[in-house]
Amino acid sequence: MDTCDTRVRAYKNGKTFDQCKEVAERMNPIFKDHIEKYGKILWTEILSQVDHDELIYKLTLKFLRRDDYDIGNNKIPEVKKFIL
């Protein structure tokens, strides 16, 4: 019986999951620069920058959180540096 390999499933624009991760990693320095310059970036700005690709958007937020940024919540939809 044939089974589907989820690791090679095509997402938006025919990208695999690993390709989406690479795109998100490449875009994070742009978002980090914006945060350093303006203090924050809105979720809507990130979404428009990733061309409304939901997977890349979610991965971008995940990687920003990993890199010690406060990604906000549904009441505060913005990403900013953690203040210690």
Jmol script that loads the backbone (N, CA, C; Angstrom):
load data "model"
ATOM      1  N   MET A   1       0.841  -1.165   0.000  1.00  0.00           N
ATOM      2  CA  MET A   1       0.000   0.000   0.000  1.00  0.00           C
ATOM      3  C   MET A   1       0.896   1.241   0.000  1.00  0.00           C
ATOM      4  N   ASP A   2       0.554   2.240  -0.829  1.00  0.00           N
ATOM      5  CA  ASP A   2       1.293   3.490  -0.881  1.00  0.00           C
ATOM      6  C   ASP A   2       0.851   4.409   0.249  1.00  0.00           C
ATOM      7  N   THR A   3       1.804   5.139   0.805  1.00  0.00           N
ATOM      8  CA  THR A   3       1.480   6.123   1.834  1.00  0.00           C
ATOM      9  C   THR A   3       2.040   7.470   1.422  1.00  0.00           C
ATOM     10  N   CYS A   4       1.458   8.503   1.964  1.00  0.00           N
ATOM     11  CA  CYS A   4       1.929   9.852   1.671  1.00  0.00           C
ATOM     12  C   CYS A   4       3.078  10.203   2.609  1.00  0.00           C
ATOM     13  N   ASP A   5       4.109  10.784   2.060  1.00  0.00           N
ATOM     14  CA  ASP A   5       5.229  11.258   2.858  1.00  0.00           C
ATOM     15  C   ASP A   5       4.993  12.732   3.132  1.00  0.00           C
ATOM     16  N   THR A   6       4.662  13.069   4.378  1.00  0.00           N
ATOM     17  CA  THR A   6       4.314  14.449   4.711  1.00  0.00           C
ATOM     18  C   THR A   6       5.499  15.384   4.597  1.00  0.00           C
ATOM     19  N   ARG A   7       6.707  14.869   4.599  1.00  0.00           N
ATOM     20  CA  ARG A   7       7.887  15.734   4.539  1.00  0.00           C
ATOM     21  C   ARG A   7       8.082  16.356   3.161  1.00  0.00           C
ATOM     22  N   VAL A   8       7.444  15.831   2.142  1.00  0.00           N
ATOM     23  CA  VAL A   8       7.609  16.389   0.798  1.00  0.00           C
ATOM     24  C   VAL A   8       6.316  16.983   0.268  1.00  0.00           C
ATOM     25  N   ARG A   9       5.352  17.196   1.144  1.00  0.00           N
ATOM     26  CA  ARG A   9       4.074  17.783   0.741  1.00  0.00           C
ATOM     27  C   ARG A   9       4.300  19.215   0.275  1.00  0.00           C
ATOM     28  N   ALA A  10       3.690  19.579  -0.801  1.00  0.00           N
ATOM     29  CA  ALA A  10       3.829  20.927  -1.325  1.00  0.00           C
ATOM     30  C   ALA A  10       2.862  21.860  -0.599  1.00  0.00           C
ATOM     31  N   TYR A  11       3.388  22.975  -0.134  1.00  0.00           N
ATOM     32  CA  TYR A  11       2.580  24.006   0.490  1.00  0.00           C
ATOM     33  C   TYR A  11       2.341  25.104  -0.539  1.00  0.00           C
ATOM     34  N   LYS A  12       2.001  26.293  -0.094  1.00  0.00           N
ATOM     35  CA  LYS A  12       1.713  27.383  -1.020  1.00  0.00           C
ATOM     36  C   LYS A  12       2.881  27.591  -1.985  1.00  0.00           C
ATOM     37  N   ASN A  13       2.588  27.840  -3.223  1.00  0.00           N
ATOM     38  CA  ASN A  13       3.568  28.049  -4.286  1.00  0.00           C
ATOM     39  C   ASN A  13       4.440  26.827  -4.530  1.00  0.00           C
ATOM     40  N   GLY A  14       3.992  25.635  -4.133  1.00  0.00           N
ATOM     41  CA  GLY A  14       4.707  24.400  -4.420  1.00  0.00           C
ATOM     42  C   GLY A  14       5.949  24.163  -3.585  1.00  0.00           C
ATOM     43  N   LYS A  15       6.105  24.871  -2.478  1.00  0.00           N
ATOM     44  CA  LYS A  15       7.281  24.708  -1.627  1.00  0.00           C
ATOM     45  C   LYS A  15       7.081  23.552  -0.656  1.00  0.00           C
ATOM     46  N   THR A  16       8.184  22.884  -0.326  1.00  0.00           N
ATOM     47  CA  THR A  16       8.138  21.857   0.712  1.00  0.00           C
ATOM     48  C   THR A  16       8.278  22.550   2.068  1.00  0.00           C
ATOM     49  N   PHE A  17       8.077  21.795   3.133  1.00  0.00           N
ATOM     50  CA  PHE A  17       8.188  22.349   4.484  1.00  0.00           C
ATOM     51  C   PHE A  17       9.595  22.885   4.727  1.00  0.00           C
ATOM     52  N   ASP A  18      10.616  22.146   4.304  1.00  0.00           N
ATOM     53  CA  ASP A  18      11.995  22.597   4.509  1.00  0.00           C
ATOM     54  C   ASP A  18      12.284  23.884   3.750  1.00  0.00           C
ATOM     55  N   GLN A  19      11.740  24.029   2.559  1.00  0.00           N
ATOM     56  CA  GLN A  19      11.921  25.268   1.801  1.00  0.00           C
ATOM     57  C   GLN A  19      11.233  26.436   2.506  1.00  0.00           C
ATOM     58  N   CYS A  20      10.068  26.186   3.078  1.00  0.00           N
ATOM     59  CA  CYS A  20       9.355  27.231   3.828  1.00  0.00           C
ATOM     60  C   CYS A  20      10.169  27.649   5.052  1.00  0.00           C
ATOM     61  N   LYS A  21      10.801  26.684   5.727  1.00  0.00           N
ATOM     62  CA  LYS A  21      11.644  27.007   6.873  1.00  0.00           C
ATOM     63  C   LYS A  21      12.819  27.884   6.447  1.00  0.00           C
ATOM     64  N   GLU A  22      13.421  27.573   5.313  1.00  0.00           N
ATOM     65  CA  GLU A  22      14.552  28.359   4.818  1.00  0.00           C
ATOM     66  C   GLU A  22      14.127  29.790   4.497  1.00  0.00           C
ATOM     67  N   VAL A  23      12.951  29.935   3.881  1.00  0.00           N
ATOM     68  CA  VAL A  23      12.446  31.277   3.555  1.00  0.00           C
ATOM     69  C   VAL A  23      12.211  32.069   4.835  1.00  0.00           C
ATOM     70  N   ALA A  24      11.609  31.437   5.828  1.00  0.00           N
ATOM     71  CA  ALA A  24      11.341  32.112   7.103  1.00  0.00           C
ATOM     72  C   ALA A  24      12.644  32.527   7.778  1.00  0.00           C
ATOM     73  N   GLU A  25      13.644  31.666   7.758  1.00  0.00           N
ATOM     74  CA  GLU A  25      14.944  31.999   8.360  1.00  0.00           C
ATOM     75  C   GLU A  25      15.606  33.166   7.623  1.00  0.00           C
ATOM     76  N   ARG A  26      15.469  33.209   6.295  1.00  0.00           N
ATOM     77  CA  ARG A  26      16.059  34.303   5.509  1.00  0.00           C
ATOM     78  C   ARG A  26      15.355  35.626   5.751  1.00  0.00           C
ATOM     79  N   MET A  27      14.071  35.597   6.059  1.00  0.00           N
ATOM     80  CA  MET A  27      13.312  36.830   6.256  1.00  0.00           C
ATOM     81  C   MET A  27      13.473  37.395   7.663  1.00  0.00           C
ATOM     82  N   ASN A  28      13.838  36.576   8.629  1.00  0.00           N
ATOM     83  CA  ASN A  28      13.938  37.034  10.014  1.00  0.00           C
ATOM     84  C   ASN A  28      14.914  38.189  10.214  1.00  0.00           C
ATOM     85  N   PRO A  29      16.079  38.210   9.571  1.00  0.00           N
ATOM     86  CA  PRO A  29      16.956  39.382   9.768  1.00  0.00           C
ATOM     87  C   PRO A  29      16.302  40.695   9.334  1.00  0.00           C
ATOM     88  N   ILE A  30      15.468  40.655   8.323  1.00  0.00           N
ATOM     89  CA  ILE A  30      14.750  41.852   7.878  1.00  0.00           C
ATOM     90  C   ILE A  30      13.817  42.333   8.984  1.00  0.00           C
ATOM     91  N   PHE A  31      13.084  41.397   9.587  1.00  0.00           N
ATOM     92  CA  PHE A  31      12.158  41.746  10.657  1.00  0.00           C
ATOM     93  C   PHE A  31      12.910  42.223  11.900  1.00  0.00           C
ATOM     94  N   LYS A  32      14.037  41.587  12.201  1.00  0.00           N
ATOM     95  CA  LYS A  32      14.837  41.997  13.361  1.00  0.00           C
ATOM     96  C   LYS A  32      15.362  43.416  13.175  1.00  0.00           C
ATOM     97  N   ASP A  33      15.814  43.756  11.976  1.00  0.00           N
ATOM     98  CA  ASP A  33      16.274  45.114  11.690  1.00  0.00           C
ATOM     99  C   ASP A  33      15.150  46.126  11.890  1.00  0.00           C
ATOM    100  N   HIS A  34      13.948  45.766  11.419  1.00  0.00           N
ATOM    101  CA  HIS A  34      12.786  46.645  11.571  1.00  0.00           C
ATOM    102  C   HIS A  34      12.479  46.866  13.054  1.00  0.00           C
ATOM    103  N   ILE A  35      12.550  45.798  13.841  1.00  0.00           N
ATOM    104  CA  ILE A  35      12.271  45.903  15.276  1.00  0.00           C
ATOM    105  C   ILE A  35      13.315  46.774  15.958  1.00  0.00           C
ATOM    106  N   GLU A  36      14.573  46.608  15.595  1.00  0.00           N
ATOM    107  CA  GLU A  36      15.637  47.423  16.182  1.00  0.00           C
ATOM    108  C   GLU A  36      15.445  48.902  15.838  1.00  0.00           C
ATOM    109  N   LYS A  37      14.995  49.172  14.618  1.00  0.00           N
ATOM    110  CA  LYS A  37      14.837  50.556  14.165  1.00  0.00           C
ATOM    111  C   LYS A  37      13.589  51.223  14.746  1.00  0.00           C
ATOM    112  N   TYR A  38      12.456  50.501  14.743  1.00  0.00           N
ATOM    113  CA  TYR A  38      11.176  51.092  15.142  1.00  0.00           C
ATOM    114  C   TYR A  38      10.641  50.602  16.488  1.00  0.00           C
ATOM    115  N   GLY A  39      11.286  49.607  17.088  1.00  0.00           N
ATOM    116  CA  GLY A  39      10.848  49.115  18.390  1.00  0.00           C
ATOM    117  C   GLY A  39       9.857  47.975  18.337  1.00  0.00           C
ATOM    118  N   LYS A  40       9.180  47.815  17.221  1.00  0.00           N
ATOM    119  CA  LYS A  40       8.219  46.718  17.080  1.00  0.00           C
ATOM    120  C   LYS A  40       7.861  46.541  15.606  1.00  0.00           C
ATOM    121  N   ILE A  41       7.211  45.411  15.322  1.00  0.00           N
ATOM    122  CA  ILE A  41       6.638  45.169  14.002  1.00  0.00           C
ATOM    123  C   ILE A  41       5.292  44.483  14.226  1.00  0.00           C
ATOM    124  N   LEU A  42       4.291  44.918  13.501  1.00  0.00           N
ATOM    125  CA  LEU A  42       2.949  44.351  13.649  1.00  0.00           C
ATOM    126  C   LEU A  42       2.838  43.023  12.912  1.00  0.00           C
ATOM    127  N   TRP A  43       1.960  42.163  13.418  1.00  0.00           N
ATOM    128  CA  TRP A  43       1.729  40.881  12.754  1.00  0.00           C
ATOM    129  C   TRP A  43       1.275  41.087  11.317  1.00  0.00           C
ATOM    130  N   THR A  44       0.453  42.104  11.083  1.00  0.00           N
ATOM    131  CA  THR A  44      -0.056  42.342   9.725  1.00  0.00           C
ATOM    132  C   THR A  44       1.075  42.714   8.768  1.00  0.00           C
ATOM    133  N   GLU A  45       2.083  43.410   9.273  1.00  0.00           N
ATOM    134  CA  GLU A  45       3.233  43.754   8.437  1.00  0.00           C
ATOM    135  C   GLU A  45       4.016  42.501   8.059  1.00  0.00           C
ATOM    136  N   ILE A  46       4.191  41.597   9.021  1.00  0.00           N
ATOM    137  CA  ILE A  46       4.883  40.336   8.734  1.00  0.00           C
ATOM    138  C   ILE A  46       4.093  39.538   7.711  1.00  0.00           C
ATOM    139  N   LEU A  47       2.780  39.452   7.911  1.00  0.00           N
ATOM    140  CA  LEU A  47       1.935  38.690   7.000  1.00  0.00           C
ATOM    141  C   LEU A  47       2.005  39.229   5.576  1.00  0.00           C
ATOM    142  N   SER A  48       2.018  40.539   5.428  1.00  0.00           N
ATOM    143  CA  SER A  48       2.102  41.095   4.075  1.00  0.00           C
ATOM    144  C   SER A  48       3.485  40.867   3.475  1.00  0.00           C
ATOM    145  N   GLN A  49       4.535  40.891   4.291  1.00  0.00           N
ATOM    146  CA  GLN A  49       5.896  40.658   3.790  1.00  0.00           C
ATOM    147  C   GLN A  49       6.090  39.224   3.307  1.00  0.00           C
ATOM    148  N   VAL A  50       5.412  38.270   3.951  1.00  0.00           N
ATOM    149  CA  VAL A  50       5.557  36.867   3.544  1.00  0.00           C
ATOM    150  C   VAL A  50       4.520  36.480   2.487  1.00  0.00           C
ATOM    151  N   ASP A  51       3.885  37.485   1.902  1.00  0.00           N
ATOM    152  CA  ASP A  51       2.922  37.280   0.817  1.00  0.00           C
ATOM    153  C   ASP A  51       1.740  36.409   1.251  1.00  0.00           C
ATOM    154  N   HIS A  52       1.290  36.619   2.482  1.00  0.00           N
ATOM    155  CA  HIS A  52       0.128  35.915   3.050  1.00  0.00           C
ATOM    156  C   HIS A  52       0.274  34.392   3.008  1.00  0.00           C
ATOM    157  N   ASP A  53       1.507  33.909   3.124  1.00  0.00           N
ATOM    158  CA  ASP A  53       1.776  32.476   3.224  1.00  0.00           C
ATOM    159  C   ASP A  53       1.729  32.112   4.707  1.00  0.00           C
ATOM    160  N   GLU A  54       0.671  31.420   5.113  1.00  0.00           N
ATOM    161  CA  GLU A  54       0.422  31.154   6.528  1.00  0.00           C
ATOM    162  C   GLU A  54       1.539  30.339   7.178  1.00  0.00           C
ATOM    163  N   LEU A  55       2.084  29.370   6.480  1.00  0.00           N
ATOM    164  CA  LEU A  55       3.127  28.533   7.062  1.00  0.00           C
ATOM    165  C   LEU A  55       4.400  29.341   7.315  1.00  0.00           C
ATOM    166  N   ILE A  56       4.817  30.138   6.353  1.00  0.00           N
ATOM    167  CA  ILE A  56       6.015  30.954   6.529  1.00  0.00           C
ATOM    168  C   ILE A  56       5.778  31.987   7.638  1.00  0.00           C
ATOM    169  N   TYR A  57       4.587  32.531   7.691  1.00  0.00           N
ATOM    170  CA  TYR A  57       4.214  33.486   8.742  1.00  0.00           C
ATOM    171  C   TYR A  57       4.372  32.858  10.130  1.00  0.00           C
ATOM    172  N   LYS A  58       3.823  31.660  10.305  1.00  0.00           N
ATOM    173  CA  LYS A  58       3.902  30.987  11.600  1.00  0.00           C
ATOM    174  C   LYS A  58       5.337  30.598  11.941  1.00  0.00           C
ATOM    175  N   LEU A  59       6.085  30.138  10.946  1.00  0.00           N
ATOM    176  CA  LEU A  59       7.483  29.789  11.187  1.00  0.00           C
ATOM    177  C   LEU A  59       8.298  31.034  11.551  1.00  0.00           C
ATOM    178  N   THR A  60       8.006  32.139  10.903  1.00  0.00           N
ATOM    179  CA  THR A  60       8.707  33.390  11.201  1.00  0.00           C
ATOM    180  C   THR A  60       8.480  33.780  12.660  1.00  0.00           C
ATOM    181  N   LEU A  61       7.241  33.728  13.126  1.00  0.00           N
ATOM    182  CA  LEU A  61       6.949  34.040  14.526  1.00  0.00           C
ATOM    183  C   LEU A  61       7.650  33.064  15.469  1.00  0.00           C
ATOM    184  N   LYS A  62       7.650  31.794  15.092  1.00  0.00           N
ATOM    185  CA  LYS A  62       8.316  30.773  15.907  1.00  0.00           C
ATOM    186  C   LYS A  62       9.812  31.078  16.030  1.00  0.00           C
ATOM    187  N   PHE A  63      10.449  31.436  14.920  1.00  0.00           N
ATOM    188  CA  PHE A  63      11.881  31.711  14.940  1.00  0.00           C
ATOM    189  C   PHE A  63      12.188  33.011  15.683  1.00  0.00           C
ATOM    190  N   LEU A  64      11.309  33.995  15.584  1.00  0.00           N
ATOM    191  CA  LEU A  64      11.508  35.230  16.342  1.00  0.00           C
ATOM    192  C   LEU A  64      11.410  34.955  17.847  1.00  0.00           C
ATOM    193  N   ARG A  65      10.458  34.119  18.245  1.00  0.00           N
ATOM    194  CA  ARG A  65      10.336  33.755  19.664  1.00  0.00           C
ATOM    195  C   ARG A  65      11.586  33.005  20.120  1.00  0.00           C
ATOM    196  N   ARG A  66      12.085  32.111  19.273  1.00  0.00           N
ATOM    197  CA  ARG A  66      13.306  31.369  19.578  1.00  0.00           C
ATOM    198  C   ARG A  66      14.493  32.318  19.797  1.00  0.00           C
ATOM    199  N   ASP A  67      14.499  33.428  19.057  1.00  0.00           N
ATOM    200  CA  ASP A  67      15.592  34.395  19.134  1.00  0.00           C
ATOM    201  C   ASP A  67      15.337  35.486  20.171  1.00  0.00           C
ATOM    202  N   ASP A  68      14.496  35.175  21.158  1.00  0.00           N
ATOM    203  CA  ASP A  68      14.227  36.047  22.311  1.00  0.00           C
ATOM    204  C   ASP A  68      13.464  37.321  21.975  1.00  0.00           C
ATOM    205  N   TYR A  69      12.476  37.219  21.128  1.00  0.00           N
ATOM    206  CA  TYR A  69      11.573  38.334  20.864  1.00  0.00           C
ATOM    207  C   TYR A  69      10.215  37.991  21.444  1.00  0.00           C
ATOM    208  N   ASP A  70       9.512  39.000  21.924  1.00  0.00           N
ATOM    209  CA  ASP A  70       8.158  38.843  22.441  1.00  0.00           C
ATOM    210  C   ASP A  70       7.222  38.932  21.247  1.00  0.00           C
ATOM    211  N   ILE A  71       6.565  37.814  20.909  1.00  0.00           N
ATOM    212  CA  ILE A  71       5.717  37.805  19.712  1.00  0.00           C
ATOM    213  C   ILE A  71       4.288  38.242  19.992  1.00  0.00           C
ATOM    214  N   GLY A  72       4.008  38.666  21.205  1.00  0.00           N
ATOM    215  CA  GLY A  72       2.683  39.188  21.518  1.00  0.00           C
ATOM    216  C   GLY A  72       1.617  38.113  21.642  1.00  0.00           C
ATOM    217  N   ASN A  73       0.362  38.548  21.509  1.00  0.00           N
ATOM    218  CA  ASN A  73      -0.778  37.637  21.580  1.00  0.00           C
ATOM    219  C   ASN A  73      -1.934  38.261  20.803  1.00  0.00           C
ATOM    220  N   ASN A  74      -3.119  37.673  20.905  1.00  0.00           N
ATOM    221  CA  ASN A  74      -4.243  38.170  20.102  1.00  0.00           C
ATOM    222  C   ASN A  74      -4.699  39.572  20.517  1.00  0.00           C
ATOM    223  N   LYS A  75      -4.361  40.005  21.739  1.00  0.00           N
ATOM    224  CA  LYS A  75      -4.726  41.358  22.170  1.00  0.00           C
ATOM    225  C   LYS A  75      -3.631  42.377  21.856  1.00  0.00           C
ATOM    226  N   ILE A  76      -2.400  41.897  21.724  1.00  0.00           N
ATOM    227  CA  ILE A  76      -1.263  42.761  21.383  1.00  0.00           C
ATOM    228  C   ILE A  76      -0.548  42.115  20.186  1.00  0.00           C
ATOM    229  N   PRO A  77      -1.073  42.288  18.969  1.00  0.00           N
ATOM    230  CA  PRO A  77      -0.519  41.603  17.790  1.00  0.00           C
ATOM    231  C   PRO A  77       0.723  42.300  17.231  1.00  0.00           C
ATOM    232  N   GLU A  78       1.804  42.238  17.993  1.00  0.00           N
ATOM    233  CA  GLU A  78       3.053  42.851  17.560  1.00  0.00           C
ATOM    234  C   GLU A  78       4.232  42.082  18.112  1.00  0.00           C
ATOM    235  N   VAL A  79       5.375  42.219  17.466  1.00  0.00           N
ATOM    236  CA  VAL A  79       6.597  41.576  17.897  1.00  0.00           C
ATOM    237  C   VAL A  79       7.552  42.678  18.353  1.00  0.00           C
ATOM    238  N   LYS A  80       8.158  42.482  19.523  1.00  0.00           N
ATOM    239  CA  LYS A  80       9.123  43.452  20.031  1.00  0.00           C
ATOM    240  C   LYS A  80      10.177  42.725  20.848  1.00  0.00           C
ATOM    241  N   LYS A  81      11.223  43.435  21.202  1.00  0.00           N
ATOM    242  CA  LYS A  81      12.292  42.856  22.026  1.00  0.00           C
ATOM    243  C   LYS A  81      11.778  42.641  23.438  1.00  0.00           C
ATOM    244  N   PHE A  82      12.237  41.542  24.077  1.00  0.00           N
ATOM    245  CA  PHE A  82      11.945  41.341  25.491  1.00  0.00           C
ATOM    246  C   PHE A  82      12.680  42.388  26.297  1.00  0.00           C
ATOM    247  N   ILE A  83      12.007  42.965  27.251  1.00  0.00           N
ATOM    248  CA  ILE A  83      12.639  43.917  28.156  1.00  0.00           C
ATOM    249  C   ILE A  83      12.887  43.185  29.472  1.00  0.00           C
ATOM    250  N   LEU A  84      14.149  43.058  29.832  1.00  0.00           N
ATOM    251  CA  LEU A  84      14.480  42.327  31.049  1.00  0.00           C
ATOM    252  C   LEU A  84      14.584  43.221  32.240  1.00  0.00           C
TER     253      LEU A  84
END
end "model"
wireframe off; spacefill off
backbone 0.3
color backbone group
